[in-house]
Amino acid sequence: MTPKAAKLRQILEQPDILVLPGVYDCVGAKLVEQAGFDAVFTSGFGVSAAALGKPDYGFLTATEMMYAASRITAAVEIPLVADIDTGYGNPLNVYRTVTELVRHDIAGFILEDQEWPKKCGHFAGKRVIPMAEHVEKVRAAAEARGDSGLVMIGRTDARAPCGLDEAIARGHAYYEAGADIVFIEAPQNIEDLQTIADAFEGIPLFANMIEGGRTPLLPAEKLQELGCRIVVYPLSGLFSAAAVIGACLQHLREHGTTEGFEGPILSFSEFEQVVEVAKYRAQEDQFDHTAE
């Protein structure tokens, strides 16, 4: 197994549900690690917003997503679960994408069954490919990961366009094809969540909590009771950052200074701790003897 995939599988053997914060850059990942979380998640929505200034409408390419995920996983010691959208093509494309995940020591990934260009799972107008077609993509991903231990989360977006029964059938098919965890995206109420829990008894589930999204926000303990092994908060950091940055810039615009801004803001020295300046100063002192 690759080191971080092995670490993620060890975490998933523990009894408590894994809470995954979503990030879109390396600073966010370091903050997640420093806050004491066991793992981190790359949000396609967040990466698209941060890198392109565009919504999660399939604008990101495989190269752009892999670049972001590879840099983020290299910035932290905790394992990363990556959003790889639809795998960026047919089963051969999925195979190539997954081999890249293994090469970069990414620990897990989500593979979804939307038509390309895909959309955020909580947007209207989603369409899904035939179940059999995505089963082949899951099978390709399972073969491509080899003995790496990479954790595969099989996602279906069929709830909205095809109904809950179809979504459940797809979840079972993807699990049987090689997914480790099943992700029924965008359940619309607690009844949906309970129906999913009943349909997948004994099979680990994945929940997606988005502030203002289509699924009701539930505490991790309740989701664990519903059979969820992982819960992701993919956009909490992005939404929080956007709110604080917007407020700070509005204050600067109105007052010509950030002095007096009442929102949270780090000092220069506090941010040095986030990016571990002391660590690199020590390395600099170790190797730079020009002043002697």
N, C-alpha and C positions, 0 to 999 in steps of 0.2 A: 504493500500500500504506500501511496505517497504520504508524506508526514502530516499534512493538514487534513487530508481526507481521513486518515486514521484517527486524528484528534477529534474530528467531528463525529465519527462513529462512536468513539468512546463517550462523548458528551450525550449522544442520543441513547446510549444504554442506561443513562441515569433516569431516575423515576420522574423528575420534574420536567414540565414542558420547557422547551428552549424558546426564549424570547429573542428575536432577531431584529435589531434596529437597522433601518435602511440608510445607506449613505450614497453619495454621488462623487466623492473625492477623497483624497488621502487624509486631509485634515479631519473630516468627519469620521473616518475609520479609526484614526488615532484617539479621537474623543470617545468613541464607543469602547475601545480597548481600555482607556484610562478610567472610564466609568465602571469597569468591572464586568462587562458582558462577556459571555463565553465565545461568541461568534458574531459575525457581521454579514450584512446582505447588501449587494449592489442593486439599486433600483433603476430599472430601465427608464422609468418616468423621470427620476431625478437626474440621471446622466444626460438624457435628452434635453431636459430643461437647462442644466448647467453648462453642457458642452455646446449646445446649438441654440438655446433660447427658444426651443420649439416643444410642442406637446408630444406626448407619447402616441405618435401616429405612424410609427414605422419609419421615421426619418433616419434613425441610427443604423449604420452599417455594422456588419460583423466585425470589421477591423476596428471601428470606433469603440464598440462595446468591449472587445477583447483588450484593447489598449487600456481602457479605464479599469477593467477588472484586474488586469495583470499588475498595474501600478498600485492599486489599492491593496491587493493581497501581499505585495512585497513590502508595504509600509507598516504592517502589523504582524504580530505573532499569532493572533487568534485566527481560526479558520474562516474562510469566506464562502458564502453561498451566492452564486452569480445568477442573475436573470439573463438568459440567452434567448429570450423571445421564442420564436418558432424554430430556432436552429439555423435560420437564414437560408432555407432552400429545401431540397429533397433529402432523402436519407444519406446520400453521399456528402452533402454539405453539412448535415448534422454530424456525421462521422468525423469530418475534418474539424468542426468546431469543438467537439468533445475532446479530441486528441490535443487541441490547443489548451483546453482547460487543464488537462492532466499535466502538460508540459510546464504550466505556470504554477503548479501546486495549488490550484483552486480546489476547495473541498467538496463543493456540491453545486447543483445547478437546477434551474426550473426550465422545463421544455413544454411549451404550450401548443394547442391545436388550432389556433386561429389561422384564417387566411392571411396571406401577406398582400399589402401592408397591414400589420396588426394595429390594434388600438389598446390603450389602457383598458384593463379589465372592468373598470367602473364607468367607462364611456358607453354611450348608446351606439347602435349600429354595427356591433361586432358580427363577424361571420366565421364559421369554423369549417375546416376541411373534413372530408369523410373520415369516420372513425378508423377504418382499415388503413388509410393512408398514414394517419398519425401513429398507429400501432407499429408500422414499419419504421418510422422515425425513432420511436422509443427502442425498438430492437437494435437499430443501428447504433444508437447512443450506448446501449448496454454492451454491445460488442466493442465499441471504440474505447470505452473506459478500461477494458481489460481487467487486470488485477490491481488497479490503482485504488480501489475502494471509494471512488467518487460517488457521492450520494445523489441519486436522481429523483427529482420531484416531478411527477407526471401531472401536468395541469390541463384541465379542460375549461373552456369558456362557453360551453354549450348551454349553461343554465338560462341565459337570456334569450338566445335565438331559437333554442330547440326544446327547452323545458328541463325540469329537474330529473325526470326519469332518464332522459337521454344522457344528461351529465353524469349520473350515477353509473349507467352502463359503460360509458367511456372511461370513467375512473377505474372500474374493475378491469377493463381491457388493458389499460395502460399499466396497471399494477402487474397483471399476468404477463405482460410483455417485457417487464424488467424494471419498472419504476420501484423505488424503495418506499416512497411516500406519495399519497394521492392529494391533489389540490383541486377542489371544486371551487372555481373562482366565482365571486360575487353572489353568494346566497343572499336572499333578499329579506329574510326575517329569521326569528328564532325557530320557527317551525321548519324552515329549510335546513337550518343547522342540525336540528334534532333528527330530521329524516336522513340526512347524510350520515350522522353518527350511527343510526340504527342500521343503515345499509352497509357500513364498512366496519362492523364490529370486529376487533382484532387486527385491523389494518390501520397503520398510522396515517394521520391526516395533517394537512397544512392549512392554516387559517391566515387570512390577509385582513388586517385592520387599518382602514383608511379613514381619517377624520373627515366626516362629511360624505363618505362613500356610500355604496348601496347596501353594505353589510352592517348590521348593528355592532357597535363597539362593545365587546364583552371583556371582562378581566381574564387574565391568563388561566386562573384556577377554574373558571367556568368552561373555558375552551378545552382544558385538559379533561374535564369530566365528559366532554363531547367527543373524546377520542383524538384530539389534536396533539400531535407530537411537537410541532413547531408553530409558533405564531410570529408573523412578521409585521412590523410597523414601518412600512417602506418609505413613507413620506413625512413622518413626524418631524425629522430633522430639517428637511427641505422647507416645510411650511413654517416651522419655527424661525429658521434663518431668514426666510423671506420677510416675515413679519418684523423681526428686529432690525434687519438691514434697512427695510423701508422706513421704519420709524426713525432710525438714526439719521438717514439721509434727509428726511423731512425736517428734522431738527436742525441739521446743518444748513439746509436751504433757508430756513426761516431766521436763524440766529447768526449765521456766518461762523459758527464754531460748534464743536461737539461738547464743549463745556456746559454742564447742566443737563445733559441728556440723562434721563432717568431710567432708560432701559438697560438691560445687562450689556456690558461691554468689557472686554478684557484689556488690561494694561499691556504695555510692551513686554514687561518682564513675565507676566502671566502667560502670554502667548509663546514666549520662549520655552516655557515648560511644556506646552502642547507639542511643539516640534522638536523637543529634546536638544536645545542648543548646547546645554552643558555637556552632553555626550559627545558632540562633535568638536567642542572646544578641547575636550580631553584628548580626542584623537589627533587634533591639530598639534597639541603640545607634544604628543608622543612622536610624531613624525617630522615636525618642523623644527630643525635645530639651527636655522639660519641666523638667529639672534645670538647664538653662543659665540 
